[in-house]
Amino acid sequence: MKFAYHLRGERPRQKQLCTALQAGAAKHGDEVIPIVGYLGPEPSVDGVILLGVSGLHHRISNRMVYDAYLAKGKRTMLFDKGYVRKDSSDRDYLRVCVDGFQPLSYFMNTTRPNDRFKQLGIKLRPYATKGDYFLLDGVSQKYCAWHGIDSHLAWGLSVIEKIRAHSNRPIVYRLKKSAANYKALRDMLRTTISKRDLADDMKRAMIVISHGGNLGWDAMMNGRAHFAIGPSIARSVSETDWAKIHTPYVPSEAERYQLMCNAAYCQWTVAELASGEGWAVIKQQLEETK
């Protein structure tokens, strides 16, 4: 297999991932070709590798590149922030999805062992049955651009209106750091804007509501019911019916644990990608989803 990796100039993080993937792919007889900039899909490759949902520059978004390769019948690998973020052990994970934004179409097809999940050292909290408010996870503007959402403000307002159509319970809204002017947003959305740590919000939330970011993982980890609006990694163990917002689906311990074990095989450190360990699994996922 041969994949193109379109680089945005000399950005260190992009170059680091590219170098790691080149080394890991070579161990399995495959090739990653770095290309600075974008002039259209590379015809000689089987697919494209992209990092994040922003873009190569203001006129070329990663979504445009992604769609262009899909139109040519090529495969895609999308790398982004891992389900587990950087911790005290300096492990920095990148999640990867084959032919999509999240690996929902395939990651539960193979029952993975718990070895990678155990390495994370996560202590799962039991599911809580009560809480003070609904916790809504905001979206960034670049996330909106990837998913064809007009704006993070319009999206937030529409979700809050949807919640209020089914419940009068208080709503706490966690905005992305890129969202400016908290007071204006608070007044427009008529809700509480959180400035607390995520851990503090999780302790008091009855249900966590998100689109497709990583907060679904955090909700599972913290034992909070989750409502999935879009392609969340936790979608299969989440509520999706607004009419059930007060009695959301809560997975069994076995369901939650297996999902997290499987998801752990969809995120890798740069070192694991360079060693070929990560590429071996990604290659298997590519072959299984042809």
GINORGI-V997967 format. One record per residue. N is the residue number from 0. RES is the residue in one letter. SS is DSSP state (@ for helix, = for strand, . for the rest). PHI is phi in radians with two decimals (* if undefined). Layout:
# GINORGI-V997967
n->N res->RES ss->SS phi->PHI
n->N res->RES ss->SS phi->PHI
This chain:
# GINORGI-V997967
n->0 res->M ss->. phi->*
n->1 res->K ss->= phi->-2.36
n->2 res->F ss->= phi->-2.15
n->3 res->A ss->= phi->-1.60
n->4 res->Y ss->= phi->-2.12
n->5 res->H ss->= phi->-1.47
n->6 res->L ss->= phi->-1.67
n->7 res->R ss->. phi->-1.64
n->8 res->G ss->. phi->1.09
n->9 res->E ss->. phi->-1.87
n->10 res->R ss->. phi->-1.09
n->11 res->P ss->@ phi->-1.00
n->12 res->R ss->@ phi->-1.13
n->13 res->Q ss->@ phi->-1.17
n->14 res->K ss->@ phi->-1.14
n->15 res->Q ss->@ phi->-1.08
n->16 res->L ss->@ phi->-1.14
n->17 res->C ss->@ phi->-1.06
n->18 res->T ss->@ phi->-1.08
n->19 res->A ss->@ phi->-1.12
n->20 res->L ss->@ phi->-1.17
n->21 res->Q ss->@ phi->-1.05
n->22 res->A ss->@ phi->-1.16
n->23 res->G ss->@ phi->-1.16
n->24 res->A ss->@ phi->-1.13
n->25 res->A ss->@ phi->-1.04
n->26 res->K ss->. phi->-1.18
n->27 res->H ss->. phi->-2.03
n->28 res->G ss->. phi->1.33
n->29 res->D ss->. phi->-1.95
n->30 res->E ss->= phi->-2.43
n->31 res->V ss->= phi->-2.05
n->32 res->I ss->= phi->-1.82
n->33 res->P ss->= phi->-1.33
n->34 res->I ss->= phi->-2.28
n->35 res->V ss->= phi->-1.43
n->36 res->G ss->. phi->1.45
n->37 res->Y ss->. phi->-2.65
n->38 res->L ss->. phi->-2.16
n->39 res->G ss->. phi->2.13
n->40 res->P ss->. phi->-1.04
n->41 res->E ss->. phi->-1.31
n->42 res->P ss->. phi->-1.20
n->43 res->S ss->. phi->-1.50
n->44 res->V ss->. phi->-1.85
n->45 res->D ss->. phi->-1.50
n->46 res->G ss->= phi->-3.04
n->47 res->V ss->= phi->-2.24
n->48 res->I ss->= phi->-1.98
n->49 res->L ss->= phi->-2.23
n->50 res->L ss->= phi->-1.99
n->51 res->G ss->. phi->1.41
n->52 res->V ss->. phi->-1.91
n->53 res->S ss->. phi->-1.46
n->54 res->G ss->= phi->3.02
n->55 res->L ss->= phi->-1.38
n->56 res->H ss->= phi->-2.87
n->57 res->H ss->. phi->-1.09
n->58 res->R ss->. phi->-1.73
n->59 res->I ss->= phi->-2.09
n->60 res->S ss->= phi->-1.56
n->61 res->N ss->@ phi->-1.09
n->62 res->R ss->@ phi->-1.13
n->63 res->M ss->@ phi->-1.12
n->64 res->V ss->@ phi->-1.13
n->65 res->Y ss->@ phi->-0.97
n->66 res->D ss->@ phi->-1.15
n->67 res->A ss->@ phi->-1.15
n->68 res->Y ss->@ phi->-1.21
n->69 res->L ss->@ phi->-1.05
n->70 res->A ss->@ phi->-1.09
n->71 res->K ss->. phi->-1.60
n->72 res->G ss->. phi->1.34
n->73 res->K ss->. phi->-1.62
n->74 res->R ss->= phi->-1.47
n->75 res->T ss->= phi->-2.32
n->76 res->M ss->= phi->-2.22
n->77 res->L ss->= phi->-1.92
n->78 res->F ss->= phi->-1.72
n->79 res->D ss->= phi->-2.72
n->80 res->K ss->= phi->-1.00
n->81 res->G ss->. phi->-1.21
n->82 res->Y ss->. phi->-1.12
n->83 res->V ss->. phi->-1.88
n->84 res->R ss->. phi->-1.49
n->85 res->K ss->. phi->-0.97
n->86 res->D ss->. phi->-2.21
n->87 res->S ss->. phi->-1.16
n->88 res->S ss->. phi->-1.57
n->89 res->D ss->. phi->1.06
n->90 res->R ss->. phi->-1.64
n->91 res->D ss->. phi->-2.09
n->92 res->Y ss->= phi->-1.67
n->93 res->L ss->= phi->-2.08
n->94 res->R ss->= phi->-1.47
n->95 res->V ss->= phi->-2.37
n->96 res->C ss->= phi->-2.15
n->97 res->V ss->= phi->-1.55
n->98 res->D ss->. phi->0.96
n->99 res->G ss->. phi->3.04
n->100 res->F ss->. phi->-1.52
n->101 res->Q ss->. phi->-2.28
n->102 res->P ss->. phi->-1.43
n->103 res->L ss->. phi->-1.12
n->104 res->S ss->. phi->-1.33
n->105 res->Y ss->. phi->-2.48
n->106 res->F ss->. phi->-1.24
n->107 res->M ss->. phi->-1.66
n->108 res->N ss->. phi->-1.29
n->109 res->T ss->. phi->-2.03
n->110 res->T ss->. phi->-1.39
n->111 res->R ss->. phi->-1.51
n->112 res->P ss->. phi->-1.21
n->113 res->N ss->. phi->-1.64
n->114 res->D ss->@ phi->-1.06
n->115 res->R ss->@ phi->-1.23
n->116 res->F ss->@ phi->-1.17
n->117 res->K ss->@ phi->-1.11
n->118 res->Q ss->@ phi->-1.08
n->119 res->L ss->. phi->-1.27
n->120 res->G ss->. phi->1.15
n->121 res->I ss->. phi->-1.52
n->122 res->K ss->. phi->-1.75
n->123 res->L ss->. phi->-1.34
n->124 res->R ss->. phi->-1.54
n->125 res->P ss->. phi->-1.14
n->126 res->Y ss->. phi->-1.20
n->127 res->A ss->. phi->-1.58
n->128 res->T ss->. phi->-1.85
n->129 res->K ss->. phi->-2.32
n->130 res->G ss->. phi->-2.99
n->131 res->D ss->. phi->-1.58
n->132 res->Y ss->= phi->-2.77
n->133 res->F ss->= phi->-1.55
n->134 res->L ss->= phi->-1.83
n->135 res->L ss->= phi->-1.81
n->136 res->D ss->= phi->-1.57
n->137 res->G ss->. phi->-1.29
n->138 res->V ss->. phi->-2.11
n->139 res->S ss->. phi->-1.50
n->140 res->Q ss->@ phi->-1.19
n->141 res->K ss->@ phi->-1.22
n->142 res->Y ss->@ phi->-1.12
n->143 res->C ss->@ phi->-1.03
n->144 res->A ss->@ phi->-1.06
n->145 res->W ss->@ phi->-1.10
n->146 res->H ss->@ phi->-1.65
n->147 res->G ss->. phi->1.26
n->148 res->I ss->. phi->-1.68
n->149 res->D ss->. phi->-1.02
n->150 res->S ss->. phi->-2.75
n->151 res->H ss->@ phi->-1.19
n->152 res->L ss->@ phi->-1.22
n->153 res->A ss->@ phi->-1.10
n->154 res->W ss->@ phi->-1.11
n->155 res->G ss->@ phi->-1.03
n->156 res->L ss->@ phi->-1.12
n->157 res->S ss->@ phi->-1.15
n->158 res->V ss->@ phi->-1.22
n->159 res->I ss->@ phi->-1.08
n->160 res->E ss->@ phi->-1.11
n->161 res->K ss->@ phi->-1.11
n->162 res->I ss->@ phi->-1.06
n->163 res->R ss->@ phi->-1.19
n->164 res->A ss->. phi->-1.25
n->165 res->H ss->. phi->-2.08
n->166 res->S ss->. phi->-2.81
n->167 res->N ss->. phi->-1.85
n->168 res->R ss->. phi->-1.17
n->169 res->P ss->. phi->-1.03
n->170 res->I ss->= phi->-2.08
n->171 res->V ss->= phi->-1.97
n->172 res->Y ss->= phi->-1.90
n->173 res->R ss->= phi->-1.64
n->174 res->L ss->. phi->-1.38
n->175 res->K ss->. phi->-1.23
n->176 res->K ss->. phi->-1.06
n->177 res->S ss->. phi->-1.30
n->178 res->A ss->. phi->-1.37
n->179 res->A ss->. phi->-1.68
n->180 res->N ss->. phi->1.00
n->181 res->Y ss->@ phi->-1.02
n->182 res->K ss->@ phi->-1.12
n->183 res->A ss->@ phi->-1.08
n->184 res->L ss->@ phi->-1.18
n->185 res->R ss->@ phi->-1.05
n->186 res->D ss->@ phi->-1.18
n->187 res->M ss->@ phi->-1.22
n->188 res->L ss->@ phi->-1.49
n->189 res->R ss->. phi->0.94
n->190 res->T ss->. phi->-2.62
n->191 res->T ss->= phi->-1.49
n->192 res->I ss->= phi->-1.68
n->193 res->S ss->. phi->-1.38
n->194 res->K ss->. phi->-2.14
n->195 res->R ss->. phi->-1.53
n->196 res->D ss->. phi->-1.12
n->197 res->L ss->@ phi->-1.02
n->198 res->A ss->@ phi->-1.03
n->199 res->D ss->@ phi->-1.18
n->200 res->D ss->@ phi->-1.12
n->201 res->M ss->@ phi->-1.07
n->202 res->K ss->@ phi->-1.10
n->203 res->R ss->@ phi->-1.88
n->204 res->A ss->= phi->-1.37
n->205 res->M ss->= phi->-1.38
n->206 res->I ss->= phi->-2.57
n->207 res->V ss->= phi->-1.83
n->208 res->I ss->= phi->-2.03
n->209 res->S ss->= phi->-2.58
n->210 res->H ss->. phi->-1.51
n->211 res->G ss->. phi->-2.56
n->212 res->G ss->. phi->-1.34
n->213 res->N ss->. phi->-1.52
n->214 res->L ss->@ phi->-1.21
n->215 res->G ss->@ phi->-1.09
n->216 res->W ss->@ phi->-1.11
n->217 res->D ss->@ phi->-1.10
n->218 res->A ss->@ phi->-1.10
n->219 res->M ss->@ phi->-1.04
n->220 res->M ss->@ phi->-1.08
n->221 res->N ss->. phi->-1.65
n->222 res->G ss->. phi->1.21
n->223 res->R ss->. phi->-2.07
n->224 res->A ss->= phi->-1.03
n->225 res->H ss->= phi->-2.23
n->226 res->F ss->= phi->-1.89
n->227 res->A ss->= phi->-1.76
n->228 res->I ss->. phi->-1.42
n->229 res->G ss->. phi->-2.24
n->230 res->P ss->. phi->-1.41
n->231 res->S ss->. phi->-1.33
n->232 res->I ss->. phi->-1.05
n->233 res->A ss->. phi->-1.63
n->234 res->R ss->@ phi->-0.98
n->235 res->S ss->@ phi->-1.20
n->236 res->V ss->@ phi->-2.06
n->237 res->S ss->. phi->-2.05
n->238 res->E ss->= phi->-1.41
n->239 res->T ss->. phi->-2.32
n->240 res->D ss->. phi->-1.83
n->241 res->W ss->@ phi->-1.02
n->242 res->A ss->@ phi->-1.15
n->243 res->K ss->@ phi->-1.87
n->244 res->I ss->. phi->-1.09
n->245 res->H ss->. phi->-1.57
n->246 res->T ss->. phi->-2.28
n->247 res->P ss->. phi->-1.19
n->248 res->Y ss->. phi->-1.12
n->249 res->V ss->. phi->-2.15
n->250 res->P ss->. phi->-1.26
n->251 res->S ss->. phi->-1.24
n->252 res->E ss->@ phi->-1.06
n->253 res->A ss->@ phi->-1.14
n->254 res->E ss->@ phi->-1.07
n->255 res->R ss->@ phi->-1.06
n->256 res->Y ss->@ phi->-1.13
n->257 res->Q ss->@ phi->-1.16
n->258 res->L ss->@ phi->-1.07
n->259 res->M ss->@ phi->-1.23
n->260 res->C ss->@ phi->-1.12
n->261 res->N ss->@ phi->-1.18
n->262 res->A ss->@ phi->-1.12
n->263 res->A ss->@ phi->-1.11
n->264 res->Y ss->@ phi->-1.56
n->265 res->C ss->@ phi->-2.06
n->266 res->Q ss->= phi->-2.45
n->267 res->W ss->= phi->-2.51
n->268 res->T ss->= phi->-1.43
n->269 res->V ss->@ phi->-1.04
n->270 res->A ss->@ phi->-1.12
n->271 res->E ss->@ phi->-1.20
n->272 res->L ss->@ phi->-1.25
n->273 res->A ss->@ phi->-1.17
n->274 res->S ss->@ phi->-1.27
n->275 res->G ss->. phi->1.70
n->276 res->E ss->@ phi->-1.08
n->277 res->G ss->@ phi->-1.17
n->278 res->W ss->@ phi->-1.09
n->279 res->A ss->@ phi->-1.05
n->280 res->V ss->@ phi->-1.27
n->281 res->I ss->@ phi->-1.07
n->282 res->K ss->@ phi->-1.10
n->283 res->Q ss->@ phi->-1.06
n->284 res->Q ss->@ phi->-1.14
n->285 res->L ss->@ phi->-1.08
n->286 res->E ss->@ phi->-1.21
n->287 res->E ss->@ phi->-1.30
n->288 res->T ss->. phi->-1.94
n->289 res->K ss->. phi->-1.07
